[in-house]
Amino acid sequence: MNTTSSSYSTVPLSSEDLEEIDRFLKAWCEENGVDRHNERAQEVASALIDWYSTSPSYRQKSKLEHAPQVPESDHIAGLLNRLK
C-alpha cells in the first residue's frame, strides 16, 4: 500500500541547502526576538526543513539573488500564527 502522495517527494538537502535554511531561521529568530534553541524556533526550523525539502522549485528560486515572492506554506503560516 502506497501511503505517499505523488505530489509529495522529499529531496535530500545539501550543505548549501542547510546553510540557506539556517539563514532563514536566523532572520526569523532575530525578527521575532526568539533564541534559536527555544521550542518555538525549533518548530519553525522543522517546518522550514520540511517545506524546503519538499519544494525543490522553491530551493532553486531561493538561491537567486532576487528570488520571486513565494507564498508561504499553510504549515508555516499556522506556526507563525500560533506564535502571535
C-alpha positions in Angstrom: 0.0 0.0 0.0 1.4 3.3 -1.0 0.9 6.0 1.7 2.7 8.9 0.0 1.1 11.3 -2.4 2.5 11.6 -5.9 2.9 15.3 -5.3 4.9 14.8 -2.2 8.5 13.8 -2.5 11.4 14.5 -0.2 14.7 15.7 -1.8 17.9 15.2 0.1 19.3 18.5 1.4 22.9 19.6 0.6 25.1 21.6 2.9 24.2 24.7 0.8 20.6 24.0 1.4 21.1 23.7 5.2 23.1 27.0 5.2 20.1 28.6 3.4 17.7 27.2 5.9 19.9 28.4 8.7 19.9 31.9 7.3 16.1 31.9 7.1 15.9 30.6 10.7 18.4 33.2 12.0 16.4 36.0 10.3 13.1 34.7 11.8 14.6 34.5 15.3 16.1 38.0 15.1 12.8 39.4 13.8 10.8 37.7 16.5 13.2 38.1 19.4 13.4 34.3 19.9 16.5 32.3 20.9 17.5 29.7 18.3 17.3 27.0 21.0 13.7 28.0 22.0 11.0 25.4 21.3 9.2 27.9 19.0 12.4 28.3 16.9 12.8 24.5 16.8 9.2 24.2 15.4 9.9 26.8 12.8 13.2 25.1 11.9 11.4 21.8 11.5 8.7 23.4 9.3 11.4 25.2 7.2 13.2 21.9 6.6 10.0 20.1 5.7 8.9 22.9 3.3 12.4 23.3 1.8 12.9 19.6 1.2 9.5 19.0 -0.4 9.6 22.1 -2.6 12.5 21.7 -5.0 11.3 24.5 -7.2 11.5 26.9 -4.3 15.0 25.6 -3.5 16.2 26.9 -6.9 14.3 30.2 -6.6 15.6 30.9 -3.1 19.2 30.7 -4.4 18.6 33.5 -6.9 19.8 36.9 -5.9 16.3 38.3 -6.3 14.1 35.4 -5.6 10.5 35.9 -6.6 7.8 36.3 -3.9 6.6 32.8 -3.0 3.5 32.2 -0.9 4.3 30.7 2.5 3.0 27.2 3.2 -0.1 26.6 5.3 2.0 24.8 7.9 4.5 27.7 8.3 1.6 30.2 8.4 -0.1 28.2 11.1 3.1 28.1 13.2 3.6 31.8 12.8 0.0 32.5 13.8 0.4 30.3 16.9 3.4 32.4 18.0 1.4 35.7 17.9 
